Amino acid sequence: MEALGRPEVKLSGIDLEIHAAPERYREVVAAIREEPKALGGLVTTHKIDLLAAAADLFDGLGPYAKATQEVSSIAKDAGMLIGRATDPVAGGLSMDAILGEGYFGRTGGEVLMLGAGGSAVALTLHMMQKARPVDRPRRIVVVNRSGPRLARLQEMVERTSVEGGQDIRFKFIQNSDAERNDKILAGLPPGSVIVNATGMGKDTPGSPLTDKALFPADSVAWELNYRGELDFMRQAGAQAGARGLTIADGWDYFVHGWSQVISHVLHVEIDAAMFARLSHLAAVVR
Ligand SMILES: NC(=O)c1ccc[n+]([C@@H]2O[C@H](COP(=O)([O-])OP(=O)(O)OC[C@H]3O[C@@H](n4cnc5c(N)ncnc54)[C@H](OP(=O)(O)O)[C@@H]3O)[C@@H](O)[C@H]2O)c1
């Protein structure tokens, strides 16, 4: 807040249990809405549940909140309470920085998305909306433990395809068996991008892959988290040299996510220089 010239603004946390009762989400959103001194909020784990419970308390939703049906940013624009989803932009900026321009045209790689939750929806939407064919993978394989999240992502893909018309082929697989994930991994071409969007290695122990999994040559292993046991990153790290892997964690994604929300809430533009400054300040207390 000091770096942004607003030292009087205080951050305060509200802790809700996972899948809290809808009334709890409504209380929180209503409190922000009604308290003039509350400028807004950043939503972490509860992005989907909060919108499902309190959609009618918002005066408007951003396009990504509508597309992904989740809210990570709550801000007041000219007295109106606006909900936005920041993961497509934050995750997208981070993905673009890891892959660089024209990655899929250059490598012919595909994408394996392990997990079909909020971040998988956001990153999939980001790739689908890429204007240039060289920035879109030929194929995205999505694996998820349970059916409903997979169906929700599939529904978003179908809706977006109708609106935008695009050429990515999708395969949706319901699975939580790590050995089967190893086999799916082995079927990917060199240069593929493998994303651990399951939360395993931070939210829950382990990895969606076994220690015997072999990453495709020259592939990118992207762990969306930056803290925790990070077993998926350890597995990729053990073969990084031999297989020519690029390994990335979720730090930039995290800093981009916060920057987006703070920019909405305080109505300040965070340019590249300010982003670098905030990223540095955050790294100091990482
Ligand atoms: N760095 C950042 O700023 C940043 C930003 C966003 C997210 N993240 C992290 O990325 C992770 C995912 O986030 P999210 O918001 O997408 O979480 P989420 O909505 O909870 O989604 C996780 C998904 O992974 C599935 N899953 C769990 N274990 C699995 C397994 N072994 N095999 C296949 N699927 C499995 C879950 O399936 P079910 O349907 O069965 O539950 C769920 O759909 C979290 O750890 C989060 O902290 C980091």
The ligand as an ORCA input file, in Angstrom:
! r2SCAN-3c Opt
* xyz 0 1
  N       0.064    -19.206     -7.939
  C      -1.140    -18.704     -7.917
  O      -1.381    -17.529     -7.782
  C      -2.292    -19.642     -8.074
  C      -3.454    -19.191     -8.683
  C      -4.519    -20.086     -8.847
  C      -4.394    -21.363     -8.347
  N      -3.239    -21.751     -7.729
  C      -3.111    -23.096     -7.173
  O      -3.375    -24.050     -8.168
  C      -4.077    -25.137     -7.599
  C      -5.373    -25.333     -8.366
  O      -6.177    -24.177     -8.171
  P      -7.712    -24.182     -8.534
  O      -8.256    -22.872     -8.116
  O      -7.876    -24.618     -9.938
  O      -8.194    -25.311     -7.514
  P      -9.497    -26.183     -7.515
  O     -10.609    -25.369     -8.112
  O      -9.610    -26.752     -6.174
  O      -9.185    -27.356     -8.567
  C      -8.345    -28.459     -8.338
  C      -8.866    -29.594     -9.224
  O      -7.935    -30.657     -9.232
  C      -8.643    -31.875     -9.153
  N      -7.767    -32.911     -8.604
  C      -7.288    -33.011     -7.346
  N      -6.485    -34.093     -7.243
  C      -6.477    -34.680     -8.463
  C      -5.820    -35.807     -9.017
  N      -5.008    -36.576     -8.300
  N      -6.005    -36.105    -10.317
  C      -6.814    -35.349    -11.081
  N      -7.456    -34.261    -10.612
  C      -7.285    -33.933     -9.329
  C      -9.838    -31.566     -8.287
  O     -10.823    -32.523     -8.598
  P     -12.244    -32.672     -7.824
  O     -13.238    -32.139     -8.810
  O     -12.384    -34.131     -7.613
  O     -12.148    -31.886     -6.549
  C     -10.198    -30.147     -8.719
  O     -11.124    -30.098     -9.790
  C      -4.329    -24.805     -6.109
  O      -3.358    -25.453     -5.325
  C      -4.113    -23.313     -6.057
  O      -3.583    -22.900     -4.819
  C      -2.178    -20.919     -7.605
*
